[in-house]
Each structure stands twice: as C-alpha cells, then as structure tokens.
C-alpha cells in the first residue's frame, strides 16, 4: 500500500488492491465559493475561520466595550498624543470623542459636533490629522458630504478641524467641498467635482490663500478619495481616485507646488470607503473586480469568491462598503451589505500573507455585521462598530474566542472540505470512510460532520461525530459517492486549529 503523502492534499487515492489509504485533510487555503461543489478541490464552506501558515484556525472573538456612540457609525479613527489615546467616531448625526487605553478600554465620550452641522442619512465621512502651526498642536480634520447613496453626489460641505486631544467642538477651516479631504503632510488637501483638487498653506489647515496654497483641475470626473503614499522620505506624495481614474499627486515645489500624473483612466471604485492601504500597497473593490496599486494598477486575482461577492452585494448601498487591514494575520477585510441587507452584514477577506506564501490568491469570508472600524494603533485590538441603533456598540476584536457582551456566547466556527471521491481514478465505486486520525489543537469538543450525496444533484446525507480534545481516532463506516467533512467549534471557550488529520478511505461496496 502506498505511503500517505502531503501532496495528496485531500485527494482520494487507493492502492492497487483497493486497500484503504490515509489521505491528509489538507486542501489549499481559502474557501472556494465560485463554481460547483463537485468541481471544487478546496475548502468549499466556512464561517469565522482564517488560514495561517497553511492551516485553518478560528478567527478571534470580540468583546463589547462599555462605550456606545450616537447613530450608525460611518468612521472610526484613533490618535495618540502625549501617551493618551483618543478615538473619534463619525456618524449621521455627530462627531464624538472617547478616550482609550492601550488595552482598548474606552470611556469618557464627548460630543464634538460642529455648530450648524447638517444631519443627513447619507452623510459620509473622510478624516485625518495634521500639525497646525497656529495652535502648535495636532489637529483632527473631518469632512462629510451626502454621498453615502452615490459617490458622485453630494452638496459642498465645510471641512472642520480642532485639537485632537480637546473636548471642544470642531470649527470650520473656511473651505468647503463636495468630495473629501486627505492630509498629505504638511498640507490639507481637498477635492471634489469636475476634478478639482486644492491644498492649504503648509501646516496651516485653515489658510487657503497665499503661501504654498493652490488648486488645480486634474481630471474630468469627481475625485472621491485621497490617501498618502507612505515611505516617501521627505517628499509629499499621494494618490487620488476619481470615478474613473487613478492619479498620483507629488510635491515638486516652485510655482506649481504639486504635479499630477494619471496612472490609469480605466478603473472604477465600488465605494470610496473601500480603499485600503496596507504596507505601501492599495487595494479596493471596483465595480466588477478587485483592484490594487503597487506601482502599477492591476486586477487583484480572485478565483475563489469574486462572483460570490459581486452577484450578492447590494449595489444600492454600495457606498456603505468599507475596508480594514488586520496586520497581525496579513488580512484585508471588506464589509458589505449582502442580498437585501441595507447595512454591512458580511465580510470578504483577502489574505496577503498566505497569498505570498503559496503563490496563489487566498480568499475567504464570514458573516459579521459591522459599519466602521479602525486598525490598532498603540492598543492591541481592532475596534469595530456594530449596526445597532440609535446607539452603536464598539467591539474589541481578536480577543478571546467568544462574543462577550455581559456574558459569553459561543461563535459558530466551521470549515468544510470539497468533495472526496474516487471518480478521478476512473472508479465508479462509492467512497468508504472507515477511520479518522485526529490531529488538531483544540479546546472543548469539535463536531465532525460527514456529509455527502449519491449524485451531484442529490440531497445531502449528514452524520455527526463528537471529537473531544483527547480523541485520537474515530471509527466509522460512512460511504457516499461524494463525501465531505465539516469540522465545527461552537461552544463557549471552544477553539480549534488544524494539524494533519488523516482520513482512511477505500472503495465502498456500492456502485
């Protein structure tokens, strides 16, 4: 009988005599949503699972903070000044500030909403921070426009600013726009309709005449997002996304101050909130594909769930899509409203670390309702806001394994293989699974479901087995033409991480 090999990766192989062979439960990382179940040679289903170093593991849990914020939160950001942490929240109705510790504990919510602020259900925010020479302090910059329903819409609204650490309300910079703003140190840059881009005097967020200030028309369509290019040394560089183009904005000094270069006029942007920078590269969902910029503009390969995403995203609410990097695991999460949902209910995840390790794009997804979030700064955990109203709860993520709000609730986490079958070898027999050798790090019980069907369109038949932390093997006699295995952790404090579980398979006694 041939020896088991890692290269088998979940394939069903038999020896020349039909004896059983141990098959490594080791499909390539990621979840294959697109295509048919029978055609998949990967994991085909999962929730609240990620891949790390080729092995699946449970995504971290989340704990509700004792801090609630007003309205549906459309933006969260954190700043550290003099050893103190501050989180600002941006919603339909308010700008609020809370203090935060390095452990991610929030308190002391203060309303910083500017006088005369217009409450609108379509309020969409952009923000940043910069040094203000006039006050010799770090200033929070914030701007909103009514573009949540349509990135191309929105009336001109003021850009606000104020000391990051203060509790006073923000005040207007004196500049209004219908697009947004970004800080390209030492300048406050604004943008909007008809390709207008302008900037303040250096370190002067409220001075837009004289000095280095200026403006330019750089493209035909509305500019909807700007982000800085980091790692440029003393140079000031940024990227600007219009509705159909990507431009570079580079400091050159002299009379011009900035130079603009069109990098591509063949892009699109699904949501201005969905553009994510991670380690010097930029990623975003376009109208029909995922895209990236790493010195050149190109399609971000996705062979696993691109159709699953675009066939189900609620395009009417596309501007609510937002993205977040989770650096610890090399992931980018995009939250989106799925189907008839009007708020973000699901997340599609691109794992950059696993993609680089394997040389093949790694994607998966999970159900999770969040409207905004911020990557950790000086504290340990990502923060995210949920969809509750009229007050949003802020959650600390990647903490423990449960959902904690008062008490602990188990998070249903599972992963399911693609079909294991003998038909690839020209055998028309059913597949018989008679033994499983378990290899995993787990806390609590894991449910192993053996699922399968007679034909591609037949109904599934499922049988469950309990695997404890001390179970070394499970004896069984399950046979299907197409067989799948599902591993589930769904109890308080339960956790699991895959090792090299072995399945003993051979031809069944039915054809």
C-alpha positions in Angstrom: 0.0 0.0 0.0 1.4 3.4 -0.9 2.6 5.6 1.9 0.5 8.7 2.6 2.0 11.9 1.3 1.4 15.6 1.8 1.0 16.1 -1.9 -2.3 14.2 -1.8 -3.9 17.3 -0.2 -7.3 15.8 0.3 -7.4 13.7 -2.9 -8.8 10.2 -2.7 -6.3 7.7 -3.7 -6.4 3.9 -3.4 -3.8 1.2 -3.7 -3.8 -1.3 -6.5 -5.6 -3.9 -4.3 -8.3 -1.4 -3.2 -7.0 -1.3 0.3 -7.6 1.9 2.3 -5.1 4.7 2.2 -4.6 7.6 4.6 -5.5 10.9 3.0 -4.2 14.1 4.5 -7.0 16.5 5.2 -5.0 19.4 3.7 -6.8 21.3 1.0 -5.2 24.6 -0.2 -6.0 27.6 2.0 -9.1 29.7 1.4 -12.8 28.9 0.6 -13.9 28.2 -2.9 -17.3 29.8 -3.3 -17.4 30.1 -7.1 -18.2 27.2 -9.3 -20.0 23.9 -8.4 -19.4 22.0 -5.3 -18.4 18.9 -7.1 -15.8 20.7 -9.2 -14.0 22.3 -6.2 -10.7 20.9 -5.0 -10.6 23.3 -2.0 -12.5 24.0 1.2 -16.0 25.0 0.0 -17.6 26.4 3.1 -16.7 28.0 6.3 -17.5 30.7 8.8 -15.3 32.6 11.3 -12.3 30.7 10.1 -9.0 32.0 8.7 -5.8 30.5 7.4 -2.4 31.0 9.0 0.7 29.2 7.7 -1.4 26.9 5.6 -3.6 25.7 8.5 -7.1 26.9 9.3 -7.8 28.3 12.7 -10.7 30.0 14.4 -10.9 33.8 13.9 -10.5 35.7 17.2 -13.6 36.6 19.3 -14.9 40.1 20.1 -15.8 41.9 23.3 -18.3 44.7 23.6 -16.9 47.9 25.2 -18.9 49.8 27.8 -19.0 52.7 25.4 -21.8 53.4 23.0 -21.8 56.1 20.3 -24.6 58.0 18.7 -26.1 56.8 15.5 -24.8 54.4 12.9 -21.0 54.9 12.9 -19.5 55.6 9.4 -16.0 56.2 10.6 -13.6 55.4 13.5 -10.1 56.6 13.9 -7.6 56.6 16.8 -4.8 59.0 17.8 -2.2 59.0 20.5 -1.0 62.3 21.9 1.4 62.5 24.9 0.8 58.9 25.9 -3.0 59.3 25.9 -5.3 57.7 23.3 -8.4 59.1 21.6 -10.9 57.5 19.4 -13.2 59.7 17.2 -16.4 58.5 15.8 -18.2 59.9 12.8 -21.9 59.2 12.3 -25.0 60.6 10.6 -25.6 63.0 13.4 -22.4 63.5 15.4 -18.6 63.6 15.8 -17.8 62.1 19.2 -14.5 61.5 21.0 -13.7 58.8 23.6 -10.6 58.1 25.5 -8.9 54.7 25.1 -6.3 52.8 27.0 -3.6 50.5 25.5 -5.8 47.6 26.4 -8.5 49.0 24.2 -10.8 50.1 27.0 -12.9 53.2 26.0 -14.6 55.8 28.2 -15.4 59.5 28.6 -17.4 60.2 25.4 -17.5 63.8 24.4 -19.7 65.4 21.7 -17.5 67.4 19.3 -20.1 68.0 16.6 -19.6 71.5 15.0 -22.2 74.2 15.3 -24.5 74.2 12.3 -23.7 70.6 11.3 -26.4 69.2 9.0 -27.9 65.9 10.0 -28.4 63.7 6.9 -28.9 59.9 6.5 -26.4 60.0 3.6 -23.6 61.6 5.5 -20.3 60.0 4.5 -17.0 60.9 6.2 -13.4 61.4 5.5 -10.8 62.5 8.1 -7.2 62.8 9.1 -4.8 64.6 11.4 -2.1 67.2 10.9 0.1 69.7 12.7 -1.4 73.1 13.0 1.3 75.8 13.3 -1.3 78.3 14.6 -2.1 76.3 17.7 1.2 74.3 17.8 -0.9 71.1 18.2 -2.1 68.1 16.3 -5.5 68.9 14.6 -8.2 66.5 13.7 -9.5 67.1 10.2 -13.0 65.9 9.3 -15.3 66.4 6.4 -18.7 64.8 5.4 -20.9 65.1 2.3 -24.2 63.5 1.4 -22.5 60.8 -0.8 -23.5 57.6 1.1 -26.2 56.8 -1.5 -24.0 57.7 -4.5 -20.2 58.6 -4.6 -20.9 61.0 -7.4 -23.5 63.1 -5.5 -23.3 65.4 -2.5 -23.5 69.1 -1.9 -20.5 71.1 -0.9 -20.0 71.0 2.9 -17.3 72.6 5.2 -14.1 70.9 6.3 -13.8 71.0 10.1 -10.8 70.9 12.4 -9.8 71.1 16.1 -7.2 69.9 18.5 -7.1 66.0 18.5 -7.0 65.8 22.3 -9.5 68.6 23.1 -13.2 68.2 24.1 -14.3 71.4 22.3 -16.5 71.2 19.2 -14.7 71.4 15.8 -14.9 74.5 13.8 -14.7 75.2 10.0 -11.5 75.6 8.2 -13.2 78.0 5.9 -13.0 75.6 3.0 -15.9 73.6 1.6 -16.0 70.8 -0.9 -18.3 68.0 -2.2 -15.7 65.3 -2.5 -13.5 64.9 0.6 -10.1 65.6 2.1 -6.8 64.0 3.0 -3.7 65.1 4.8 -0.6 65.0 2.7 2.0 66.3 5.2 2.3 69.2 5.7 -0.8 70.1 3.6 -4.5 69.7 3.9 -5.7 68.6 0.5 -9.4 68.8 -0.6 -11.0 67.5 -3.8 -14.4 67.2 -5.5 -16.5 67.7 -8.6 -15.0 68.3 -12.1 -11.6 67.0 -10.9 -10.9 70.0 -8.6 -8.0 69.5 -6.2 -6.8 72.2 -3.8 -4.5 72.5 -0.8 -3.8 74.7 2.2 -0.6 76.5 3.1 2.0 74.3 4.8 1.0 73.4 8.4 -2.0 75.8 8.1 -5.2 73.8 7.8 -7.4 77.0 7.8 -5.3 79.0 5.3 -6.1 78.5 1.6 -4.8 81.8 0.1 -1.2 82.8 -0.2 1.9 80.8 0.8 2.0 77.4 -0.7 -1.7 77.1 -1.1 -3.2 76.4 -4.5 -5.6 74.4 -6.7 -5.8 72.6 -10.0 -8.2 70.7 -12.3 -6.7 67.3 -12.7 -9.3 65.1 -14.3 -12.8 65.4 -15.8 -14.8 63.5 -13.2 -15.3 63.9 -9.5 -12.4 63.0 -7.2 -13.8 60.9 -4.3 -10.9 59.7 -2.3 -7.3 60.5 -1.5 -4.7 58.7 0.5 -1.0 59.4 1.3 1.8 57.3 -0.1 4.0 56.3 2.8 7.7 55.7 2.8 8.4 58.6 0.5 11.0 60.1 2.8 10.7 63.9 3.0 8.6 64.0 -0.2 4.9 64.6 -0.1 3.1 62.1 -2.3 -0.4 60.8 -2.5 -3.0 59.0 -4.6 -6.3 60.4 -5.8 -9.2 58.2 -7.0 -11.8 59.8 -9.3 -14.9 57.9 -10.5 -12.9 56.5 -13.5 -9.2 57.2 -12.9 -6.3 57.0 -10.5 -3.9 59.9 -10.2 -0.6 60.5 -8.4 -0.1 63.8 -6.6 3.6 64.7 -6.0 5.2 67.7 -4.4 7.6 69.5 -6.8 7.8 72.9 -5.1 8.2 76.1 -7.1 5.2 77.9 -8.5 3.4 74.7 -9.3 3.8 73.1 -5.7 2.3 69.8 -6.9 2.5 67.7 -10.1 -0.4 65.4 -11.1 0.0 62.3 -13.2 -2.7 60.0 -14.5 -1.8 56.4 -13.6 -4.9 54.8 -15.1 -8.1 56.0 -16.7 -9.6 52.6 -16.8 -10.5 52.0 -13.2 -13.7 52.1 -11.1 -14.4 52.4 -7.4 -17.3 50.5 -5.8 -17.1 52.6 -2.6 -14.9 55.5 -1.5 -14.8 53.8 1.9 -13.5 50.6 0.5 -9.9 51.7 -0.4 -7.4 50.2 2.0 -3.6 50.8 2.3 -1.5 48.0 3.6 2.3 48.0 3.7 2.6 50.5 0.9 0.1 48.9 -1.4 -3.5 49.9 -2.1 -6.5 47.6 -2.5 -10.1 48.2 -3.4 -13.2 46.7 -4.8 -14.1 48.2 -8.2 -17.5 47.9 -9.9 -16.8 44.4 -11.3 -13.5 43.2 -9.8 -11.0 43.8 -7.1 -8.0 46.1 -7.9 -4.7 47.1 -6.5 -1.9 49.6 -6.9 1.7 48.7 -6.1 3.5 50.9 -8.5 1.2 49.9 -11.3 -2.6 49.5 -11.5 -3.8 45.9 -11.9 -6.6 43.5 -11.2 -6.3 41.7 -7.8 -6.6 38.0 -8.7 -9.6 36.3 -7.1 -10.6 32.8 -8.3 -12.4 31.8 -5.2 -15.3 34.2 -4.4 -15.3 37.1 -6.9 -18.7 36.0 -8.3 -20.0 35.2 -4.9 -19.3 38.7 -3.8 -20.5 40.7 -6.9 -23.6 38.5 -7.5 -24.8 39.2 -4.0 -23.6 42.7 -2.9 -26.4 45.2 -2.5 -25.3 47.8 -5.1 -28.0 50.2 -3.9 -26.0 50.6 -0.7 -22.5 50.2 -2.2 -21.1 53.3 -0.5 -21.5 51.6 2.9 -18.8 49.1 1.9 -15.7 49.7 3.9 -12.3 48.1 4.4 -9.9 47.4 7.2 -6.4 45.8 7.4 -5.7 43.2 10.1 -1.9 43.3 10.1 -1.3 40.5 12.6 -2.7 38.0 10.1 -1.9 39.9 6.9 -5.5 40.3 6.0 -7.7 42.9 4.4 -11.4 42.7 5.3 -14.2 44.3 3.2 -17.5 44.6 4.9 -20.6 44.8 2.6 -24.4 44.6 2.6 -25.4 41.3 1.2 -28.6 40.5 -0.7 -31.4 42.6 0.7 -29.4 43.9 3.7 -29.1 47.6 3.8 -26.2 47.7 6.3 -23.0 45.7 6.1 -23.7 42.1 7.1 -20.8 40.1 5.7 -17.1 40.4 5.1 -15.0 39.1 2.3 -11.3 38.6 3.3 -8.1 38.7 1.2 -5.1 37.0 3.0 -2.0 38.7 1.7 0.4 36.7 3.9 -1.0 33.3 2.7 -1.1 34.6 -0.9 2.6 35.4 -0.7 3.5 32.1 1.0 1.6 29.9 -1.5 2.0 32.0 -4.7 -1.8 31.7 -5.2 -4.5 34.2 -4.1 -6.2 33.2 -0.9 -9.7 34.4 -0.1 -12.4 33.5 2.4 -15.4 35.2 4.0 -17.6 35.3 7.1 -20.9 36.7 8.4 -20.3 39.8 10.6 -22.4 43.0 10.9 -20.0 46.0 11.3 -20.3 49.5 9.9 -16.9 51.0 10.6 -13.6 50.2 12.3 -10.0 51.2 13.0 -6.7 49.2 12.8 -4.8 49.1 16.1 -2.5 52.0 16.9 -0.9 51.9 20.3 -3.6 49.5 21.6 -3.8 45.8 20.8 -7.1 45.2 19.2 -9.0 46.3 16.1 -12.1 48.3 17.0 -15.4 48.0 15.1 -18.9 49.4 15.4 -22.0 47.3 15.0 -25.2 48.1 13.3 -27.4 48.7 16.3 -29.4 52.0 16.6 -29.9 54.6 18.0 -26.6 53.8 19.8 -23.8 51.8 18.2 -21.8 49.4 20.3 -18.0 49.4 19.9 -16.3 46.0 19.9 -12.7 45.0 20.6 -11.9 42.3 18.1 -9.3 39.5 18.1 -9.8 39.0 21.8 -10.5 35.5 23.1 -12.7 33.2 21.1 -16.3 34.1 22.1 -18.7 37.0 21.7 -18.7 38.8 25.0 -21.4 41.2 26.0 -22.2 40.8 29.6 -21.9 37.0 29.4 -20.0 34.9 26.8 -21.7 33.5 23.7 -20.1 30.9 21.5 -19.2 31.8 18.0 -20.2 29.2 15.5 -17.0 28.5 13.6 -16.7 25.8 10.9 -14.9 24.7 7.8 -16.0 22.1 5.2 -13.9 20.2 2.6 -14.7 19.9 -1.1 -15.9 16.5 -2.3 -13.7 13.5 -1.7 -14.4 11.0 -4.4 -12.8 8.0 -6.2 -14.1 9.0 -9.6 -10.9 10.8 -10.6 -9.2 7.4 -10.8 -11.9 6.0 -13.1 -13.6 4.1 -10.2 -17.3 4.3 -10.1 -17.5 3.0 -6.5 -18.8 4.9 -3.6 -16.2 6.3 -1.3 -16.0 4.5 2.1 -14.6 6.4 5.1 -13.8 3.9 7.9 -11.4 5.8 10.2 -10.3 9.3 11.0 -7.0 10.0 12.8 -7.3 13.4 14.5 -4.5 16.0 14.7 -5.6 19.4 15.9 -5.1 21.8 18.7 -8.5 22.3 20.3 -10.3 23.4 23.4 -13.7 21.9 24.0 -15.5 19.5 21.7 -15.4 19.7 18.0 -18.2 18.3 15.8 -17.1 16.3 12.8 -19.9 16.1 10.2 -19.6 13.5 7.4 -21.8 14.8 4.6 -22.3 13.5 1.0 -24.6 12.6 -1.8 -25.1 9.9 -4.4 -25.1 12.2 -7.4 -24.1 15.9 -7.9 -27.7 17.0 -7.6 -28.9 14.6 -4.9 -29.8 15.7 -1.4 -27.1 15.6 1.2 -27.0 12.9 3.9 -25.2 14.1 7.1 -24.0 12.2 10.2 -22.2 14.0 13.1 -19.5 12.7 15.4 -18.1 14.3 18.6 -14.4 14.8 18.8 -13.0 15.6 22.2 -9.6 17.1 23.0 -8.4 13.6 23.9 -9.9 11.7 20.9 -7.2 10.1 18.9 -9.3 8.3 16.3 -12.9 7.9 15.2 -14.0 4.6 13.8 -16.9 4.9 11.3 -18.4 3.3 8.2 -19.7 6.1 6.1 -19.9 5.8 2.4 -21.1 8.3 -0.2 -20.3 8.8 -3.9 -19.3 12.3 -3.0 -18.1 12.8 0.6 -17.4 16.0 2.5 -16.1 16.5 6.0 -17.2 19.5 8.2 -15.4 20.5 11.4 -17.3 22.8 13.8 -16.4 24.5 17.0 -19.5 26.0 18.6 -19.2 26.1 22.4 -18.1 28.8 24.9 -14.3 28.9 25.1 -14.1 26.4 22.3 -11.2 26.7 19.8 -9.5 24.7 17.1 -6.5 24.8 14.8 -5.9 22.2 12.1 -2.9 19.9 12.2 -2.7 17.0 9.8 -5.8 14.9 10.3 -5.8 11.7 8.3 -8.8 10.1 6.6 -8.8 6.4 5.8 -10.7 5.9 2.6 -11.2 3.0 0.2 -13.8 1.9 -2.4 -17.2 1.2 -1.0 -19.4 -1.8 -1.8 -21.9 0.2 -3.9 -21.5 1.4 -7.5 
